Amino acid sequence: MELRHLATMAAVVDDGSFGRAAARLGYTQSTVSQQIAALEKAAGGAVFDRPGGPRPVTLTPLGRVVLAHGRDLLARAEAMADALERFRAGEGRLDIGTFQSISTTLLPRLVVALRNEFPGCDIRLFEEEADPPRIDAVDLTFFDGRVAGEVAHRKLLDDPYALVARRGTFPPGPVALDALHGAPMVAWPPECDQPRVEEAFARAGVQPRLVFRTTSNEAVLSMVRAGIGSAVLPRLVLGGLDDSLSVHPLRPPFPPREIYLLWPAGRTLSPLAARAVALSVEITGSLSGEIADMATI
């Protein structure tokens, strides 16, 4: 039983005759008769009573059963065709894994750009600090590093570290790492980025005094404002600071963290996901320029 046969049957019912259904569908009347015959063979009996003359055809009891389910199948097929058309046009759902500093800098620009191009898209963000991230759980994942295994990588930018302190704690300009030996500092927990920071201090023979740890970027900055201690953070975290804080390059500098966009290797990206990758590259190009400007302040 084919969908085109069900569509022809529905047209005959709606128009009342084989001839009028043929005219609407652009078929000959014999083609309509052949399709109804094929449908009746598949259904195992007549679906129409044919009184002949000008009187309209009517459904048999079997025909009423076939039509009820046939219209449902036709509606589903039409819905699927519509969904496929919207999918090819870049609509649909996109799940993105992210983390704090990307959520507040890159993601707002990306979401706005995607929704401007594809107003019907459904974008869902999942923020977590897992290391390694769960690549298979979402369509795309932003992460501060490469991930082993069957994972496709697209590097977006380098995000250098800087010292943020309560204004007046250090003179303007770069701060030598030696000046931080024994100094009170606020930091993230020893996961994700933080081990890189502590390893860089250790290589330089510098041991700050860690007085507070929190996973929240805003909480770290609030503690610095309160005078609890200074902090070493990536530049993406430090946009839009108020006058109570000062930012200082480190001398010698720490290796920057690397921001990547990840997805399972071998997975075919949807048009929406592929466009998100391209836009992310464009947006991080401008972000890199903003970070370079920050480094000169």
SELOPA-191272 format. One record per residue: x, y, z of N, C-alpha, C, O, CB in turn; residue in one letter; residue number from 1. Coordinates in steps of 0.05 Angstrom, whole numbers. Glycine has a CB too. Layout:
<rs>
- X/Y/Z/X/Y/Z/X/Y/Z/X/Y/Z/X/Y/Z/A/NUM
...
</rs>
This chain:
<rs>
- 17/-24/0/0/0/0/18/25/0/34/29/19/-19/0/25/M/1
- 16/42/-20/33/64/-24/19/90/-16/-5/93/-17/43/66/-52/E/2
- 35/110/-7/24/136/1/9/149/-22/-12/162/-18/46/154/11/L/3
- 19/146/-47/6/159/-69/-22/147/-74/-40/161/-83/22/157/-94/R/4
- -25/121/-68/-51/109/-71/-70/119/-49/-94/124/-55/-49/78/-68/H/5
- -60/123/-25/-77/134/-4/-85/163/-10/-107/172/-5/-62/133/23/L/6
- -66/179/-21/-72/206/-29/-93/207/-50/-110/225/-50/-46/220/-39/A/7
- -92/188/-69/-113/187/-90/-140/180/-78/-160/192/-86/-105/167/-112/T/8
- -140/161/-60/-165/153/-47/-177/177/-32/-201/182/-34/-160/130/-27/M/9
- -160/192/-17/-170/215/-2/-182/236/-21/-201/250/-15/-148/228/15/A/10
- -169/240/-45/-179/259/-64/-206/251/-76/-223/267/-80/-159/263/-87/A/11
- -210/225/-81/-235/215/-91/-257/220/-70/-279/228/-77/-234/184/-97/V/12
- -251/215/-45/-271/220/-24/-278/250/-22/-301/257/-20/-261/210/4/V/13
- -258/266/-23/-262/295/-20/-277/307/-44/-293/325/-40/-235/309/-17/D/14
- -272/296/-68/-285/307/-92/-310/292/-101/-325/302/-117/-265/307/-115/D/15
- -314/268/-90/-339/253/-96/-338/236/-121/-357/221/-125/-361/272/-98/G/16
- -317/238/-137/-316/221/-162/-288/217/-171/-270/233/-164/-333/233/-184/S/17
- -284/196/-187/-257/191/-198/-249/213/-217/-226/222/-217/-257/164/-212/F/18
- -268/223/-233/-262/243/-253/-253/269/-240/-233/281/-249/-287/248/-270/G/19
- -268/279/-220/-260/304/-208/-234/301/-193/-218/320/-192/-282/314/-189/R/20
- -229/278/-180/-204/273/-167/-181/273/-187/-159/284/-181/-204/247/-151/A/21
- -185/261/-210/-164/261/-231/-157/289/-240/-134/296/-244/-173/244/-255/A/22
- -178/306/-243/-173/333/-252/-157/349/-231/-139/365/-239/-200/348/-258/A/23
- -163/345/-206/-148/360/-185/-120/350/-183/-101/366/-178/-163/358/-158/R/24
- -116/324/-185/-89/313/-182/-72/315/-207/-48/311/-206/-91/284/-173/L/25
- -84/321/-229/-69/322/-255/-65/295/-267/-46/292/-282/-43/336/-250/G/26
- -82/275/-260/-81/249/-271/-102/245/-292/-120/262/-295/-83/227/-249/Y/27
- -100/224/-308/-123/215/-324/-141/199/-306/-133/189/-285/-114/198/-349/T/28
- -167/196/-314/-185/181/-297/-177/152/-296/-182/138/-275/-214/183/-308/Q/29
- -165/142/-317/-157/113/-317/-134/109/-297/-132/88/-284/-147/104/-345/S/30
- -117/130/-294/-95/127/-274/-106/126/-246/-97/111/-229/-75/151/-276/T/31
- -127/143/-240/-140/142/-214/-152/114/-209/-149/103/-188/-161/164/-212/V/32
- -165/104/-230/-177/77/-227/-156/56/-222/-161/38/-205/-193/70/-252/S/33
- -133/58/-235/-112/38/-231/-101/40/-202/-95/20/-190/-89/42/-252/Q/34
- -98/65/-193/-87/67/-166/-106/57/-144/-98/45/-125/-80/97/-160/Q/35
- -132/62/-149/-152/52/-129/-153/22/-131/-156/9/-110/-180/64/-135/I/36
- -150/11/-155/-150/-19/-158/-126/-30/-143/-129/-51/-129/-149/-27/-187/A/37
- -102/-17/-145/-79/-27/-131/-83/-25/-100/-74/-43/-85/-54/-11/-139/A/38
- -96/-3/-92/-101/0/-63/-120/-22/-53/-116/-33/-32/-113/28/-58/L/39
- -141/-27/-69/-160/-48/-60/-147/-76/-60/-154/-92/-43/-184/-48/-79/E/40
- -129/-81/-78/-115/-106/-77/-98/-109/-52/-98/-130/-39/-97/-110/-102/K/41
- -85/-87/-44/-68/-88/-20/-86/-90/5/-78/-103/24/-51/-63/-19/A/42
- -109/-76/4/-127/-77/28/-143/-102/30/-152/-109/52/-146/-53/27/A/43
- -145/-117/8/-160/-142/9/-190/-140/4/-205/-157/13/-155/-156/35/G/44
- -198/-118/-9/-227/-115/-14/-233/-88/-25/-215/-71/-26/-244/-120/11/G/45
- -258/-83/-33/-266/-58/-45/-267/-36/-23/-276/-40/-1/-293/-60/-58/A/46
- -257/-12/-31/-258/10/-12/-279/30/-21/-286/48/-5/-230/24/-11/V/47
- -290/28/-45/-311/45/-54/-335/29/-65/-331/8/-78/-301/64/-76/F/48
- -359/38/-60/-383/29/-74/-386/48/-98/-386/73/-94/-408/28/-56/D/49
- -389/37/-122/-391/53/-146/-419/51/-158/-424/32/-173/-369/45/-167/R/50
- -436/70/-151/-464/68/-160/-468/73/-190/-488/67/-202/-482/86/-145/P/51
- -448/86/-202/-449/93/-231/-466/118/-235/-480/127/-217/-461/69/-246/G/52
- -464/129/-259/-479/153/-265/-469/177/-251/-445/177/-243/-509/149/-259/G/53
- -486/197/-246/-476/221/-233/-474/219/-203/-464/237/-190/-495/244/-240/P/54
- -484/197/-192/-483/195/-163/-454/191/-153/-438/177/-166/-501/172/-153/R/55
- -447/204/-130/-419/202/-120/-413/174/-110/-430/160/-100/-414/223/-98/P/56
- -388/167/-112/-379/142/-100/-380/145/-69/-378/167/-59/-350/134/-109/V/57
- -382/123/-55/-383/123/-26/-364/102/-15/-358/82/-28/-412/118/-15/T/58
- -355/106/9/-337/88/21/-351/63/31/-374/64/41/-323/101/45/L/59
- -338/40/28/-347/15/40/-337/15/69/-321/32/77/-336/-10/25/T/60
- -347/-3/86/-337/-5/113/-307/-9/114/-293/3/130/-350/-28/128/P/61
- -296/-26/95/-267/-29/94/-254/-2/86/-233/5/96/-259/-51/74/L/62
- -266/12/68/-256/38/59/-254/58/81/-235/73/83/-273/49/37/G/63
- -274/58/99/-273/77/121/-249/71/140/-237/89/150/-299/76/137/R/64
- -243/45/144/-220/38/160/-194/47/147/-176/59/159/-219/7/165/V/65
- -192/41/120/-168/49/106/-164/79/106/-142/89/110/-169/38/77/V/66
- -186/94/101/-184/123/99/-176/135/126/-160/153/127/-210/135/90/L/67
- -187/125/148/-181/136/174/-151/134/180/-138/153/188/-196/122/196/A/68
- -140/111/175/-111/107/179/-95/121/157/-73/131/162/-104/78/181/H/69
- -106/121/133/-92/133/110/-87/163/114/-66/173/108/-107/128/84/G/70
- -108/176/123/-105/205/128/-83/211/149/-68/230/147/-131/218/136/R/71
- -82/194/170/-62/197/190/-34/193/179/-16/208/185/-67/177/213/D/72
- -31/172/162/-5/168/149/3/191/131/26/200/130/-5/142/133/L/73
- -17/201/116/-11/224/98/-3/249/114/16/263/106/-35/230/81/L/74
- -16/253/137/-9/276/154/19/273/165/34/293/166/-30/279/176/A/75
- 26/249/173/53/244/183/74/248/162/95/260/167/55/216/195/R/76
- 68/238/138/87/242/115/91/271/109/113/280/103/77/226/91/A/77
- 69/286/110/71/315/104/87/329/126/103/347/121/43/328/102/E/78
- 83/321/151/98/332/173/127/326/171/144/343/176/87/322/200/A/79
- 134/301/163/162/294/159/174/310/136/197/319/139/164/263/154/M/80
- 160/313/114/171/329/92/176/358/101/196/370/93/151/329/68/A/81
- 157/369/117/161/396/127/185/398/146/201/417/144/136/405/142/D/82
- 188/377/163/211/377/182/237/375/166/257/388/174/208/354/202/A/83
- 238/358/146/262/356/130/269/382/115/293/389/113/259/333/109/L/84
- 249/395/105/254/420/92/265/441/111/283/456/105/228/431/79/E/85
- 254/442/136/263/461/156/292/453/165/308/471/170/245/462/180/R/86
- 297/427/167/324/418/175/345/427/154/366/437/161/324/387/178/F/87
- 338/423/128/357/431/107/360/461/106/381/471/98/347/421/80/R/88
- 340/476/115/342/505/116/357/515/141/359/539/144/314/517/115/A/89
- 366/497/158/381/505/182/365/507/207/376/517/227/394/531/176/G/90
- 340/499/207/325/500/231/328/474/246/343/456/237/295/506/225/E/91
- 314/471/268/316/447/284/330/454/311/331/477/319/332/426/270/G/92
- 339/433/324/350/436/351/381/432/350/391/416/336/338/415/370/R/93
- 394/449/366/424/447/368/431/448/398/425/467/412/437/470/353/L/94
- 444/426/408/453/424/435/483/431/436/499/419/422/448/396/447/D/95
- 490/451/453/518/460/455/528/458/483/515/468/502/520/489/445/I/96
- 550/444/487/564/443/513/582/467/516/596/474/497/579/417/516/G/97
- 582/479/539/598/504/542/608/506/571/603/488/587/580/528/536/T/98
- 623/527/577/632/533/604/631/563/609/626/578/590/661/522/608/F/99
- 636/571/633/629/598/642/638/620/624/622/637/615/639/602/670/Q/100
- 664/622/619/674/645/604/666/645/575/663/667/563/705/646/606/S/101
- 661/622/564/650/621/536/620/629/537/610/642/519/653/593/524/I/102
- 606/621/558/578/627/560/573/657/562/552/667/553/566/614/585/S/103
- 592/672/573/587/701/577/601/718/555/596/742/554/598/709/603/T/104
- 617/706/538/631/722/517/623/713/489/612/729/474/661/719/521/T/105
- 629/689/482/624/680/454/595/672/450/583/679/429/642/656/448/L/106
- 583/657/469/556/646/464/535/666/459/518/662/441/548/629/488/L/107
- 534/689/473/513/708/467/514/718/438/493/720/424/515/733/485/P/108
- 538/722/428/541/731/400/533/708/381/520/713/360/569/740/394/R/109
- 541/684/387/534/661/370/504/657/369/493/653/347/549/636/380/L/110
- 491/657/392/462/651/393/447/673/377/429/667/362/452/650/422/V/111
- 455/698/381/442/720/366/445/716/336/426/719/321/453/747/375/V/112
- 470/710/327/475/706/299/459/683/287/448/685/265/505/702/294/A/113
- 458/661/302/443/637/292/413/643/291/399/636/271/448/613/310/L/114
- 402/657/311/374/662/311/366/684/290/344/684/280/365/672/339/R/115
- 385/701/284/379/720/262/378/706/235/361/713/218/401/742/261/N/116
- 394/686/231/394/671/206/372/650/205/360/646/184/421/658/201/E/117
- 367/638/228/348/616/230/328/621/253/332/609/274/362/588/233/F/118
- 308/638/249/291/645/271/277/622/285/269/623/308/270/665/261/P/119
- 273/600/270/259/577/282/276/557/296/267/536/304/243/563/260/G/120
- 302/563/298/320/543/310/316/541/341/306/560/353/350/550/304/C/121
- 323/518/352/320/513/381/348/508/391/359/486/387/300/489/387/D/122
- 360/527/405/388/524/415/387/520/445/375/535/460/405/550/408/I/123
- 400/498/453/401/492/482/430/490/491/446/476/479/385/465/488/R/124
- 436/504/513/463/505/524/465/488/549/447/488/566/471/534/529/L/125
- 487/473/551/491/456/574/519/463/585/539/456/573/490/425/566/F/126
- 519/476/608/544/485/620/553/466/641/538/460/660/541/513/632/E/127
- 578/456/639/589/438/659/619/441/659/631/452/640/581/408/653/E/128
- 631/432/681/660/434/683/673/407/683/695/403/694/667/449/709/E/129
- 661/387/669/672/360/668/698/360/652/701/374/632/652/341/656/A/130
- 717/344/661/742/341/647/750/312/646/758/301/667/764/358/661/D/131
- 748/299/623/741/310/597/710/314/594/695/302/609/751/292/574/P/132
- 702/331/575/673/335/572/660/311/559/673/294/547/668/361/555/P/133
- 633/310/561/618/288/549/611/296/520/590/307/515/592/282/566/R/134
- 629/289/502/626/298/474/601/286/461/587/300/445/651/290/458/I/135
- 595/261/467/572/248/454/545/258/463/525/252/450/574/218/459/D/136
- 544/273/485/518/281/496/506/305/482/482/311/486/521/287/526/A/137
- 522/320/466/512/344/453/522/344/424/537/326/416/522/369/468/V/138
- 513/364/409/522/366/381/550/379/378/566/369/363/502/383/365/D/139
- 555/400/394/581/414/393/589/420/422/571/424/439/579/440/376/L/140
- 615/420/428/624/426/455/647/446/453/667/441/439/633/400/469/T/141
- 645/467/469/668/485/473/684/474/497/673/467/517/659/515/478/F/142
- 711/474/493/728/463/515/755/477/514/764/485/492/730/432/513/F/143
- 768/479/537/794/492/538/816/472/536/832/469/555/796/508/565/D/144
- 817/458/513/838/439/508/829/417/489/806/415/482/847/426/534/G/145
- 848/402/480/842/379/462/832/356/479/837/355/503/866/371/445/R/146
- 819/337/466/808/313/480/817/289/465/814/288/440/777/314/483/V/147
- 827/269/479/836/244/466/812/228/455/790/231/465/853/227/485/A/148
- 818/211/436/797/193/426/786/202/399/798/219/385/775/191/445/G/149
- 763/191/392/751/197/366/736/224/368/711/225/368/731/175/358/E/150
- 751/245/368/739/272/371/751/291/350/775/292/347/745/283/400/V/151
- 733/305/336/742/325/317/747/351/332/731/359/350/720/330/295/A/152
- 769/365/325/777/389/339/778/413/319/787/410/297/804/386/353/H/153
- 769/436/329/773/461/314/782/482/334/767/491/351/746/470/299/R/154
- 808/489/332/818/509/351/807/536/344/806/544/320/849/510/350/K/155
- 798/551/364/785/577/360/804/600/368/806/619/352/760/579/376/L/156
- 817/598/391/834/621/399/851/613/422/846/593/436/817/645/406/L/157
- 872/629/426/889/628/451/878/649/470/872/671/463/919/632/444/D/158
- 876/640/495/865/658/516/887/661/538/889/644/555/839/646/528/D/159
- 902/683/537/925/686/556/915/692/584/893/702/588/943/709/547/P/160
- 932/685/603/926/690/631/937/718/640/956/728/628/939/668/649/Y/161
- 923/729/659/932/755/671/926/755/700/910/738/710/918/779/657/A/162
- 938/773/715/934/776/743/912/797/747/914/819/736/960/784/758/L/163
- 892/791/763/872/811/770/874/816/800/875/797/816/842/802/762/V/164
- 874/841/808/879/848/836/861/872/843/852/887/826/908/855/841/A/165
- 857/875/869/844/899/879/862/923/872/886/923/877/838/898/910/R/166
- 849/944/861/865/967/851/882/978/874/873/983/896/846/989/840/R/167
- 907/983/867/926/993/887/944/972/899/963/978/912/912/1008/908/G/168
- 936/946/895/952/924/907/980/923/893/1000/919/907/938/897/903/T/169
- 981/927/867/1006/927/852/1008/952/835/987/964/828/1008/902/834/F/170
- 1032/962/829/1035/985/812/1024/978/784/1023/955/776/1065/994/810/P/171
- 1015/998/769/1006/993/742/1027/979/725/1051/983/728/997/1019/728/P/172
- 1017/963/706/1036/949/688/1040/920/695/1026/910/713/1062/963/687/G/173
- 1059/907/682/1064/878/688/1073/873/716/1085/890/730/1086/868/669/P/174
- 1067/849/725/1075/840/752/1093/816/749/1085/796/735/1050/834/770/V/175
- 1116/816/762/1134/793/761/1123/770/778/1111/775/799/1163/801/771/A/176
- 1126/746/769/1116/723/784/1128/722/812/1115/714/831/1122/697/770/L/177
- 1153/730/815/1166/730/841/1150/746/862/1151/740/886/1195/740/840/D/178
- 1136/767/852/1121/784/871/1097/770/883/1085/780/902/1112/810/857/A/179
- 1090/747/871/1067/732/881/1074/710/900/1056/696/910/1051/721/857/L/180
- 1100/706/905/1108/685/924/1098/692/952/1105/712/963/1139/682/924/H/181
- 1082/674/963/1070/678/989/1047/698/990/1035/702/1011/1091/688/1007/G/182
- 1039/709/967/1017/728/966/991/714/968/988/692/957/1018/746/941/A/183
- 971/725/982/944/712/983/931/713/956/931/733/942/926/726/1004/P/184
- 919/690/948/907/688/922/881/672/924/878/654/941/925/674/902/M/185
- 862/680/907/836/666/904/838/650/878/850/659/859/812/686/903/V/186
- 827/626/878/831/608/854/807/590/850/789/587/868/856/591/857/A/187
- 806/578/827/787/557/821/795/531/836/818/529/845/785/551/791/W/188
- 778/512/839/786/486/850/807/472/832/810/480/809/761/467/853/P/189
- 821/453/842/843/440/827/832/421/805/837/397/806/861/425/845/P/190
- 818/432/786/807/417/763/806/436/739/809/460/742/779/405/770/E/191
- 800/425/716/799/440/691/824/457/688/846/447/686/773/458/691/C/192
- 821/484/687/844/502/682/863/504/705/887/507/700/833/529/676/D/193
- 854/502/729/870/510/752/897/494/754/917/506/761/855/506/777/Q/194
- 898/468/748/924/454/749/945/467/731/968/467/738/920/425/742/P/195
- 937/478/708/957/491/691/969/515/704/993/520/702/944/499/664/R/196
- 952/530/718/961/554/732/981/546/754/1002/558/756/938/570/743/V/197
- 974/526/769/991/519/792/1016/505/782/1037/508/795/976/499/810/E/198
- 1015/491/759/1040/480/748/1058/502/738/1083/500/741/1033/460/725/E/199
- 1047/523/726/1064/545/717/1077/559/740/1101/566/738/1047/565/701/A/200
- 1063/563/762/1075/574/786/1098/556/796/1120/566/803/1054/578/809/F/201
- 1093/530/797/1113/511/807/1138/511/790/1160/510/800/1101/483/808/A/202
- 1135/513/763/1158/514/746/1175/539/751/1199/538/748/1149/513/716/R/203
- 1162/560/758/1176/585/764/1187/586/792/1200/605/800/1158/609/759/A/204
- 1181/565/808/1190/565/836/1175/585/854/1185/593/874/1219/571/837/G/205
- 1150/591/846/1134/611/861/1111/596/874/1098/579/861/1123/633/842/V/206
- 1106/601/899/1085/588/914/1067/609/927/1072/617/949/1096/569/935/Q/207
- 1045/617/914/1026/635/926/1012/621/950/1013/597/952/1006/646/906/P/208
- 999/637/966/983/627/989/954/627/981/941/648/981/988/643/1015/R/209
- 943/603/974/915/601/966/897/603/990/898/586/1008/910/575/950/L/210
- 880/623/990/863/628/1014/834/622/1009/818/620/1028/866/657/1023/V/211
- 826/619/983/798/613/978/796/601/950/809/610/931/781/639/979/F/212
- 778/581/947/773/568/921/743/568/916/727/564/934/784/539/921/R/213
- 735/573/891/707/571/883/706/566/853/724/574/838/692/597/890/T/214
- 685/552/844/682/546/816/670/570/800/670/570/776/664/522/812/T/215
- 659/590/814/645/612/801/665/634/794/679/645/812/623/623/820/S/216
- 666/642/769/683/664/761/675/690/776/693/704/785/681/669/730/N/217
- 649/695/778/641/720/791/647/719/821/654/740/832/610/724/787/E/218
- 646/696/833/654/694/861/684/699/865/691/712/884/647/666/872/A/219
- 700/689/847/729/695/848/733/725/847/748/736/864/744/681/825/V/220
- 721/739/828/724/767/825/713/783/849/725/803/857/711/777/799/L/221
- 691/773/860/680/786/884/699/784/907/702/803/923/653/774/891/S/222
- 712/761/910/732/758/932/756/776/928/767/788/947/741/729/934/M/223
- 764/780/902/786/798/897/778/827/903/794/841/915/795/796/867/V/224
- 754/835/896/744/862/902/744/866/933/750/888/942/715/866/891/R/225
- 737/845/948/735/848/977/763/848/990/765/853/1014/719/825/988/A/226
- 784/844/974/811/845/986/820/819/997/840/818/1012/812/866/1006/G/227
- 806/797/991/814/771/1002/841/762/990/857/750/1004/793/749/996/I/228
- 845/768/965/870/761/951/868/768/922/847/777/912/876/731/955/G/229
- 889/764/907/889/768/878/883/741/864/879/721/878/917/779/868/S/230
- 881/741/837/875/717/823/888/718/796/891/739/784/844/713/820/A/231
- 896/694/786/906/691/758/884/678/742/876/655/748/933/675/757/V/232
- 874/692/722/851/683/707/856/687/677/871/705/670/825/696/716/L/233
- 842/672/660/844/677/631/831/704/624/813/713/639/831/654/615/P/234
- 840/716/603/830/743/595/800/742/589/786/762/594/845/753/571/R/235
- 789/720/579/761/719/573/743/723/597/720/731/596/754/693/559/L/236
- 755/717/621/740/720/645/739/749/654/722/757/670/752/703/668/V/237
- 757/766/643/762/792/655/750/815/639/758/838/643/792/796/657/L/238
- 732/810/621/719/831/606/699/846/624/686/834/640/706/820/582/G/239
- 698/872/620/678/889/633/682/892/663/663/894/678/652/877/629/G/240
- 707/892/672/712/896/701/708/925/709/710/943/692/741/888/708/L/241
- 700/930/734/696/957/743/723/969/753/743/955/753/675/958/766/D/242
- 722/994/762/746/1009/769/759/999/795/781/1007/802/741/1038/771/D/243
- 745/982/810/756/972/835/778/951/830/793/945/849/735/960/853/S/244
- 781/941/806/800/920/800/820/930/779/813/947/763/786/895/790/L/245
- 844/919/780/864/924/759/874/898/748/874/878/761/888/941/771/S/246
- 881/899/722/890/875/708/919/879/700/927/901/690/873/869/683/V/247
- 936/859/705/965/861/700/975/838/684/969/815/690/980/864/727/H/248
- 990/843/663/1004/821/649/1024/808/669/1035/821/687/1019/830/624/P/249
- 1029/782/665/1049/768/682/1076/767/668/1077/763/643/1038/739/689/L/250
- 1097/769/683/1124/767/672/1141/748/688/1145/753/712/1138/795/671/R/251
- 1149/725/676/1143/717/649/1114/707/647/1102/699/666/1163/694/641/P/252
- 1103/708/622/1075/700/619/1071/670/621/1089/654/616/1065/710/592/P/253
- 1047/662/630/1040/634/629/1032/626/601/1024/643/585/1016/629/649/F/254
- 1035/601/594/1025/592/568/995/597/567/981/591/587/1031/562/563/P/255
- 983/607/545/955/612/544/939/586/544/949/565/535/947/629/520/P/256
- 914/587/554/897/564/550/886/566/521/883/587/510/873/564/571/R/257
- 880/542/510/871/541/482/842/533/482/834/513/494/888/520/466/E/258
- 826/548/467/797/543/466/791/528/440/798/537/418/781/570/467/I/259
- 777/505/443/771/488/420/740/485/418/726/488/438/785/461/422/Y/260
- 732/479/394/704/469/389/707/440/381/722/433/363/690/486/367/L/261
- 692/423/395/695/394/392/668/381/383/647/391/390/704/381/418/L/262
- 670/359/369/647/342/363/657/314/356/680/311/349/629/354/340/W/263
- 640/293/358/649/266/353/660/263/325/647/272/305/627/246/357/P/264
- 684/252/322/695/247/295/677/229/279/667/209/289/724/236/298/A/265
- 674/236/254/658/219/236/629/226/236/614/215/220/662/191/242/G/266
- 620/243/254/592/250/255/586/272/234/600/292/232/584/260/284/R/267
- 565/267/218/556/287/199/542/310/214/522/305/227/539/275/177/T/268
- 551/334/211/539/357/225/514/365/209/513/365/185/558/380/227/L/269
- 493/373/224/470/385/212/477/412/200/497/423/207/447/388/233/S/270
- 461/422/181/466/449/171/468/470/193/485/488/191/445/457/151/P/271
- 452/468/213/452/487/235/479/485/251/491/505/257/428/483/254/L/272
- 487/460/256/512/456/271/536/465/254/555/478/265/516/426/279/A/273
- 536/459/228/558/468/211/559/499/210/581/510/210/554/457/183/A/274
- 536/512/209/536/541/209/546/552/236/560/572/237/508/552/204/R/275
- 540/538/258/549/546/285/580/545/286/592/562/298/537/528/307/A/276
- 592/524/274/621/522/273/633/546/258/651/559/268/630/496/260/V/277
- 622/552/234/632/574/218/629/601/233/648/617/233/618/575/192/A/278
- 607/605/245/602/630/260/621/632/284/631/654/291/573/633/269/L/279
- 626/610/298/644/610/321/672/619/313/685/634/327/645/582/334/S/280
- 681/609/289/707/617/279/708/647/274/727/661/281/714/602/253/V/281
- 686/658/262/685/687/256/685/703/282/700/723/285/660/693/240/E/282
- 669/694/301/666/710/326/692/709/342/700/730/353/643/699/343/I/283
- 705/686/344/729/685/360/752/700/346/771/708/359/738/656/364/T/284
- 750/705/320/769/722/307/768/750/318/789/762/323/764/723/277/G/285
- 744/760/322/741/787/334/748/787/364/759/806/374/712/798/330/S/286
- 741/765/377/748/762/406/779/763/410/789/775/429/737/737/418/L/287
- 793/750/391/822/750/393/833/778/392/852/785/406/835/733/371/S/288
- 821/795/375/830/823/373/824/838/399/840/854/407/816/836/350/G/289
- 801/832/411/794/846/436/813/837/458/820/854/475/765/839/444/E/290
- 820/812/458/839/802/479/867/816/475/880/823/494/842/771/477/I/291
- 875/819/449/901/832/444/900/861/454/920/871/465/908/831/414/A/292
- 877/874/450/875/902/460/876/903/490/888/921/502/848/915/450/D/293
- 864/883/504/864/882/533/893/879/543/900/890/563/847/859/543/M/294
- 909/864/528/936/859/536/954/883/536/975/884/549/948/837/519/A/295
- 945/904/521/962/928/520/953/949/541/967/969/544/959/940/492/T/296
- 931/944/555/922/963/575/940/963/600/936/978/619/893/957/583/I/297
</rs>
